[in-house]
Amino acid sequence: MEEFLELLEKRRSVVAKEMAQPGPDADQLQRILRIAARVPDHGKLAPWRFIIFSGEARTAFGQVLARRHEELNPETTPEQTALEAGRFERAPVVVGVVSRVVEHVKIPEWEQVLSAGAVCQNILVAASAMGFASQWLTEWYSYDGEIAKSLKLAENERMVGFVYLASAMSPPGERARPVLEDLISEWR
Ligand SMILES: Cc1cc2nc3c(=O)[nH]c(=O)nc-3n(C[C@H](O)[C@H](O)[C@H](O)COP(=O)(O)O)c2cc1C
């Protein structure tokens, strides 16, 4: 347990451009997603779902990103378009986390979206505990309506982000953290 606490104290993202093979295999990914789905979920609504990108699907989705990038940026360069096409190839596995809010008399949208955010964090923690590198990214494509259509998102669905899973080319160093004392107050 002490080891797990130390892992939480030291957890760091590995930036996607520092990622390498291998990523989690099918069993490891299942385990990560099982852990992800253990987040607090008021009313057991499961207000989230996963979209997995691996293998050639990453290249195919990169083409979708590249075409949309060109549409939005007619003056773009071939270098930038190639960067967009390669985004999902930075990691062997990318998990898209979708928030799907349902109408409920007692449980507001805010709580359901928070639960979906917690799913992303659980993925990061589970992946770290299994020795994988991970990063939660939204970039531009999480917010684009046309990309949402190509992801077949329903009206009540939004991307919470994409969690990239891989091995690290090199371990990340420490980075400056907020001063905890500045963030804590006692209610009196
Ligand atoms: C919802 C959300 C979206 C994020 N999107 C991006 C992003 O698009 N690009 C980026 O460089 N970092 C993004 N980040 C930050 C990284 O996930 C990561 O936290 C950051 O690289 C700092 O690393 P650390 O987790 O080790 O502190 C996002 C974080 C969150 C919570």
PDBQT file of the ligand as one rigid body, heavy atoms in Angstrom, charges set to zero:
ROOT
HETATM    1  C1  LIG A 201      -8.918  17.907 -19.228  1.00  0.00    +0.000 C 
HETATM    2  C2  LIG A 201      -7.471  18.036 -19.531  1.00  0.00    +0.000 A 
HETATM    3  C3  LIG A 201      -7.049  18.291 -20.828  1.00  0.00    +0.000 A 
HETATM    4  C4  LIG A 201      -5.705  18.435 -21.144  1.00  0.00    +0.000 A 
HETATM    5  N1  LIG A 201      -5.343  18.695 -22.417  1.00  0.00    +0.000 NA
HETATM    6  C5  LIG A 201      -4.063  18.930 -22.714  1.00  0.00    +0.000 A 
HETATM    7  C6  LIG A 201      -3.688  19.269 -24.043  1.00  0.00    +0.000 A 
HETATM    8  O1  LIG A 201      -4.516  19.355 -24.936  1.00  0.00    +0.000 OA
HETATM    9  N2  LIG A 201      -2.371  19.509 -24.279  1.00  0.00    +0.000 N 
HETATM   10  C7  LIG A 201      -1.420  19.427 -23.276  1.00  0.00    +0.000 A 
HETATM   11  O2  LIG A 201      -0.246  19.657 -23.551  1.00  0.00    +0.000 OA
HETATM   12  N3  LIG A 201      -1.747  19.080 -22.023  1.00  0.00    +0.000 NA
HETATM   13  C8  LIG A 201      -3.043  18.847 -21.711  1.00  0.00    +0.000 A 
HETATM   14  N4  LIG A 201      -3.383  18.509 -20.442  1.00  0.00    +0.000 N 
HETATM   15  C9  LIG A 201      -2.320  18.406 -19.398  1.00  0.00    +0.000 C 
HETATM   16  C10 LIG A 201      -1.614  17.048 -19.373  1.00  0.00    +0.000 C 
HETATM   17  O3  LIG A 201      -2.540  16.002 -19.283  1.00  0.00    +0.000 OA
HETATM   18  C11 LIG A 201      -0.673  16.930 -18.163  1.00  0.00    +0.000 C 
HETATM   19  O4  LIG A 201      -1.395  17.109 -16.974  1.00  0.00    +0.000 OA
HETATM   20  C12 LIG A 201       0.447  17.922 -18.236  1.00  0.00    +0.000 C 
HETATM   21  O5  LIG A 201       1.303  17.532 -19.276  1.00  0.00    +0.000 OA
HETATM   22  C13 LIG A 201       1.231  18.051 -16.909  1.00  0.00    +0.000 C 
HETATM   23  O6  LIG A 201       1.770  16.831 -16.532  1.00  0.00    +0.000 OA
HETATM   24  P1  LIG A 201       1.532  16.169 -15.090  1.00  0.00    +0.000 P 
HETATM   25  O7  LIG A 201       0.214  15.456 -15.167  1.00  0.00    +0.000 OA
HETATM   26  O8  LIG A 201       2.723  15.282 -14.903  1.00  0.00    +0.000 OA
HETATM   27  O9  LIG A 201       1.531  17.291 -14.104  1.00  0.00    +0.000 OA
HETATM   28  C14 LIG A 201      -4.724  18.326 -20.108  1.00  0.00    +0.000 A 
HETATM   29  C15 LIG A 201      -5.149  18.041 -18.801  1.00  0.00    +0.000 A 
HETATM   30  C16 LIG A 201      -6.476  17.905 -18.509  1.00  0.00    +0.000 A 
HETATM   31  C17 LIG A 201      -6.898  17.616 -17.086  1.00  0.00    +0.000 C 
ENDROOT
TORSDOF 0
